[in-house]
């Protein structure tokens, strides 16, 4: 330990601009270095960026939603051949659309859909219209997720007052959402993506366990059922891989995105393909298990009793709980852009 009473101590860490000044105090080199490292970590976390793997999981978080429970019934309506083709073709179209968005945004130097509109139409009003539409498009899924979480809480605790249980679930979910929405980008809430990915694996594992332990349906389900539900199922299958509202937030959170401007397209393509295959597995497994008796919500076919029944419901609860913050983050940034009318390349707004 060394005393420095004779002169002020002035230290400056050039890489992060931290200034330490004191007239007289006892210090150790280790303590000062520890403080610098701690501040550096805070600074790096403030500007956190995701690598390729982190970006991949962020995209999965945006795509995987509560609609996973309707996939087996959707496959029943479309038939196996048409259903598998729709999901794979949807992955191709989704990747192609991301390529178009990336190409146009790079050419126009735009970092949001609002900036794309402003660059094309040259009016502040166009920015406001696009941001308003984004907020409106996200409002519906957010509200439905809160309702789903409340309903899950009611079925989980049927012996309690339903108003208290549902209100507690919604308020608790809102608290978690607010906590994550105070972050600056998707990289800082990447833990939510890991929860969603783990929940998807649990959902698949429970279905696979039932597939190998229970009696399967003997029907082949190759042909579609020609009814009005078929026409409702096809758009639903295409919407299952919809995550384009979050494209710019995902790209912004990606580390070293300027080194190869089309890396983001490849990562999106990989995520679309993975998600399409996962959806196909869920749909085919559920259809093989319950056949024509499969419900619009496959959880209605799975008994609540037993470890598997509880586990798959917990996984299903985590999916909307961790997806809501991501949707809110995009809505928050659109709202900030509307209020402050941030110009392309302007100062960052927290």
N, C-alpha and C positions, 0 to 999 in steps of 0.2 A: 504494500500500500504506500502511495506516495502523496505528500501534501504539496499543494500549490497555492500558498497564501500570498505569494509575492506579485502575481500578475494574473490578469483575466485569462481564462481558458477559452480558446476559440477553436472549434473543430467543424469542419464542413465535409460532408460526404458528397463528393461530386456527382455520383451516379444517381442519387435520389434527392439531392438538394436539402438534406437535413442539417440544420444549424444548431449547435449546442454551445451555449455561452454561460459562464459563471465566473463570479469574482473570486471566490475562495471556497473550495470544498475538498473533501477527501474522496478519492475515486480509485478504482482499479481499472486497468485496461480491459479486463474481461467484462466488467459491468457496462462500460461504455460500448464495447463491441456488441454485447447482447442487446443493448437498447437500439443500436443501429440496425441490427439484423431484424429485430421485432418490427421496427418502423418500415424496413424494406419489405417485409412480408405483407404488412398492411397495404403498402403502396401497390405491390404486385397483385394482391387480391382485389384491390379496387379496380384494377384494369385487367382482370383475369380473362384469359382466352382459352378456348377448348382446342385440343388437338383433333386429329381425324376420328379417333375412337370416341372422344367426348361429343363431337358433333354428331356422329352416328347415333348415339344414345339420345341426344337432344331431339333429333328428328323422330325417333321412335316415340318419345314422350308426347310429341305433338300429334302423332298419328293414332296411336293405340288409345282407344276410348271405350266407353261403356257399350258401344254397338257390337262389341265382341260376342255378347250373349245371344244375338239374333242371327249369327252367321250360320249355324246348323239349319235353322228353319229357312233361311235364304237359299241355302244349297238344296233343300228339299224342293223349293219352288222352281229353281233353275235347272235342276238335274246336275249330276256330277260333271259331265263333259262341258256343258255350257258354263257352269259355275267356275270351274278351274280356268277355263279360257278367259272369262271376264276378269278375274283377279290378275292373271298374268298380263293380259292386254292393258288393264288399268295401270299396272306398274310401268309398262312401256310408255303409255301416254303421259303419265305423271312425270316420268324422267324427261321426256321430250319437252313438256311444258316448262319444267325448271330450266332446261337448256335455253329455251327462248327467253325466259325472264332474265337469266344471267347475261345472255348476249346483249339484249337491249339495254339493261341497266349499266353494263360496262361501257357501251357505246355512248350513252347519254350521261354517264357519270352520276347515276342516281343511287341513293341508298335507302329508298323506301318507295312504296307504290305511290305515295303522294308526290314525291319528287319526279317519278316517271310521268304522272299526270301533268305536273307543272311544266316539265320539259317539253311535253308534247303539245299542250294546249296554251301554255304561257299565261296562266291566270292563277291568282291566289285562290279564287273560288274553287278551282278544280282540286286543289290540295285539300280544301275543307270538305268537299263532297266525298273524295276518296277516303279520307280519315273517318268521316261520319259513317260511311258504308262499312268500313272495317270494324268499327266499334259496334255497329248494329249487327253485323254478321257474327261477332263473337258473343254478343249479349245472350242470344238464344241458347247456345251450348252451355254457357256458364250457369244460367238459371236452371237448366235441366239437370246439370250435374249436382247442384245444391239440392234439388228436389229428390234426385236419386239417392243421395247420401242420407237425407232425412228418412226416406222410405226404408232404406237398409237398416237404419237404426231402429225403426219401429218394429221390423220383423225380427231383429236380433234381441230386442228387449220387449216382448209382447205383454209382459205383466206390469209394465210401468205406464204411467199416463202418457198417451201418445203425443200430446202437445209439448210436454216437457222434454221427452226424448228427441222429438224431431227438432225442436228449437235448439237444444243443446248440440245436436249434430251439426246443424247449419251454422250456429255461432262459432263452434270450434273450428269448423272448416274455414269460415271467414277469417278467423284469427291466423290460421296457418297461411292463408292466401295473402293477407296483409303483410305478414313477416317476409315472405318471399318476394312480394311485389316491391319492397323497398330496395331490392337489389337492382343493379344497373343493367345486367345482361344475362343471357341464358347460362353462360359459363359459371356464374356465381350461384345458380340454383340447380347445378348439374346433379346434385344428390337426388332430386325428384325424378330424374331420368332413370337412375339406377333402381329406384323403388318400382317404377313402372315396368322396367325390363324384368326385374325379379318377379313381379306379380304376373306378368305374361307367362314366364316359365312355370310358375306354380299352377296357373290355370291349365296350361297344356299338360303338366305332369299329372294332375288330378284326373283329367279326361283320359289320358293314356292308361292310368291305373285302373280306371273303370273299364276301359276297352279290353284289357287283358284279364279282367276278373269277372266280368258279367257277360251274360248271353247277348249276342249281337243280333241285329235284324237280318233276316234272310233275303230281303229285297235288294235289287241292285241300284235303283234310283238313277239310272243313266239318262232318262228322258225328262224334260221339264214338265211341270204341271201347268197346262194352259188355262190360266185363270187371271183375274185382275191382280192377284197377289204377285204373279210373275212380273208384271209391269212395274210393280212397286219395288220389287227386289232388285231389279237390274240397276236402277239409279242408286239404290242403297249400297250396292257392291262397289260402284264407282266412287262413291263418297267415302268409302272406308279408307282410302289412301289419300285423303285430302289434308294437306298441311301447308298449302301455299301461302296462306295468310302470314305465316311465321317465317317465310323465306329470308327476308332481310335481317331479321333478328338472329336467325341461325347463322347466316353468313357473317354478320358483324361479330358474333361471339367466337368465330373460328380463328385460330392462331395462324399467322403467316398466310393469310388468304390471298395476299397480293403476289406471292411467289408463283402460283399457278392458278390463274383465274378460273379455270374449269375443274379444279379439284372438288369444289363444292358440288358440282353437278354429279361427279362420280360418287361422292358420299351419299347424296340424295338417292341416286340410282340404286346403290347397295341397300340403303334403308328401305326403299320401296319394294325391292325384290324380297328381302328378308321378311318384311311385314306381310306381303302377299302370300308367301309360303306358309307363314305362321297362321294366317287366316284360313288358308286352305286346309291345314291340318286340323284346326279347331272345327271347321265346318264338316269335314269328312268324318272325323271321329265322333262328333255329336250325332251326326246323321246315322252312322253305323250303330251307335248305341241305342237310339230311341226310334229310328225309322219314322213312320208316318205319325207317331205319337209325340214327336219333338215339338215343344212349345215355341212361341215367339221369343220367349226368354228361357234359355236352356236351364237356368238355375231352378226353374219350376219343376223340371224333370229330375233334378238331383236332390235327394233327400237331405234335409237339414241335419239329421242325426249323423253321428260318426265324424271321425277326424277329417276325412276328405271333404265332406259337405261344409264343415266350418272353415276349412282352409281355403277352399275356392271362393267362399263368400268374403273372407278377409282380403284375398287378392283382388277381388272385384271392387271392394271398397277403396283400396289403395289407389287404383287406377284413376278414378275421377278426382280423388283427393289431391293427387300429385299433378294432375293435368290442369286443374283450375288455375294455379299460379302462372303457368306458362301462357294461358289464354289472357289472363289479366295483365301480364307483362306487356303483351303486344297492344292491348287496348290502352294501357297507361301511356305507352310511347306515342300512340296515335293521338291521344288526348293532349299530351304535352306539345306535340307538333302543331295541333290546332290552336292551342292557347298562345304559344310563343311564336308560331309561324317561323320555325327554324329554317334557315336557308341551307342549301346543300353546301357542305364543307364548313358550316358555321361552328360555333363553340358547342361543346358537348353539354347537354342538360341532364342532370342526374334524375 
